Amino acid sequence: MFELGNTAALIWDIIFGSIGTGFAIYGKRQKAIVPLWIGVALCIFPYFIENVYMLVFVGVVLMAIPYFVRV
């Protein structure tokens, strides 16, 4: 039914969506714009990337942005 690539992408989608939800909630409660928008991006971007390696790369880069960008 599922191929290995599809299953891996599904699992990474769930992981990045969960982390994105956490970022979005944190950003909203703290009134911090960067974590809020990164959280939204983490929830949305898996819909547009099919390659698992690119999915993980983009997800890790997005998660690192709030650490380096302090506004």
C-alpha positions as a LaTeX table, in Angstrom:
\begin{tabular}{lrrr}
\hline
Residue & $x$ (\AA) & $y$ (\AA) & $z$ (\AA) \\
\hline
Met1 & 0.00 & 0.00 & 0.00 \\
Phe2 & 2.66 & 2.53 & 1.00 \\
Glu3 & 6.16 & 2.67 & $-0.38$ \\
Leu4 & 9.08 & 3.33 & 1.93 \\
Gly5 & 9.55 & 6.87 & 0.60 \\
Asn6 & 5.89 & 7.73 & 1.10 \\
Thr7 & 5.87 & 6.35 & 4.63 \\
Ala8 & 9.02 & 8.26 & 5.56 \\
Ala9 & 7.58 & 11.46 & 4.11 \\
Leu10 & 4.37 & 10.93 & 6.08 \\
Ile11 & 6.27 & 10.46 & 9.33 \\
Trp12 & 8.42 & 13.55 & 8.71 \\
Asp13 & 5.27 & 15.51 & 7.83 \\
Ile14 & 3.77 & 14.62 & 11.19 \\
Ile15 & 6.97 & 15.47 & 13.05 \\
Phe16 & 7.43 & 18.86 & 11.39 \\
Gly17 & 3.73 & 19.65 & 11.73 \\
Ser18 & 3.87 & 18.93 & 15.46 \\
Ile19 & 6.99 & 21.04 & 15.95 \\
Gly20 & 5.41 & 23.79 & 13.84 \\
Thr21 & 2.31 & 23.76 & 16.02 \\
Gly22 & 4.52 & 24.16 & 19.08 \\
Phe23 & 6.39 & 27.07 & 17.50 \\
Ala24 & 3.11 & 28.73 & 16.49 \\
Ile25 & 1.60 & 28.41 & 19.96 \\
Tyr26 & 4.78 & 29.71 & 21.57 \\
Gly27 & 4.97 & 32.64 & 19.14 \\
Lys28 & 1.36 & 33.58 & 19.70 \\
Arg29 & 1.59 & 33.46 & 23.50 \\
Gln30 & 4.87 & 35.36 & 23.64 \\
Lys31 & 3.83 & 37.78 & 20.87 \\
Ala32 & 6.99 & 36.85 & 18.98 \\
Ile33 & 6.62 & 37.15 & 15.23 \\
Val34 & 9.52 & 34.93 & 14.10 \\
Pro35 & 8.49 & 31.73 & 15.94 \\
Leu36 & 4.87 & 32.30 & 14.97 \\
Trp37 & 5.58 & 32.49 & 11.23 \\
Ile38 & 8.17 & 29.71 & 11.35 \\
Gly39 & 5.55 & 27.54 & 13.05 \\
Val40 & 3.06 & 28.29 & 10.30 \\
Ala41 & 5.71 & 27.56 & 7.67 \\
Leu42 & 6.62 & 24.26 & 9.35 \\
Cys43 & 2.97 & 23.21 & 9.25 \\
Ile44 & 2.49 & 24.14 & 5.59 \\
Phe45 & 5.73 & 23.37 & 3.73 \\
Pro46 & 5.48 & 19.52 & 3.81 \\
Tyr47 & 2.53 & 19.74 & 1.41 \\
Phe48 & 4.79 & 21.12 & $-1.32$ \\
Ile49 & 7.93 & 18.94 & $-1.01$ \\
Glu50 & 7.87 & 15.28 & $-2.02$ \\
Asn51 & 11.57 & 14.39 & $-1.74$ \\
Val52 & 12.27 & 13.09 & 1.79 \\
Tyr53 & 15.84 & 14.40 & 1.92 \\
Met54 & 14.79 & 17.87 & 0.82 \\
Leu55 & 11.88 & 17.75 & 3.28 \\
Val56 & 14.22 & 17.05 & 6.20 \\
Phe57 & 16.74 & 19.68 & 5.04 \\
Val58 & 14.14 & 22.43 & 4.70 \\
Gly59 & 12.54 & 21.45 & 8.02 \\
Val60 & 15.84 & 21.60 & 9.90 \\
Val61 & 16.72 & 24.96 & 8.33 \\
Leu62 & 13.32 & 26.37 & 9.27 \\
Met63 & 13.67 & 25.12 & 12.85 \\
Ala64 & 17.11 & 26.77 & 13.12 \\
Ile65 & 15.93 & 30.21 & 11.97 \\
Pro66 & 14.42 & 31.33 & 15.34 \\
Tyr67 & 17.71 & 30.50 & 17.05 \\
Phe68 & 19.67 & 32.84 & 14.80 \\
Val69 & 17.04 & 35.54 & 14.18 \\
Arg70 & 16.12 & 37.36 & 17.37 \\
Val71 & 13.58 & 40.14 & 16.87 \\
\hline
\end{tabular}
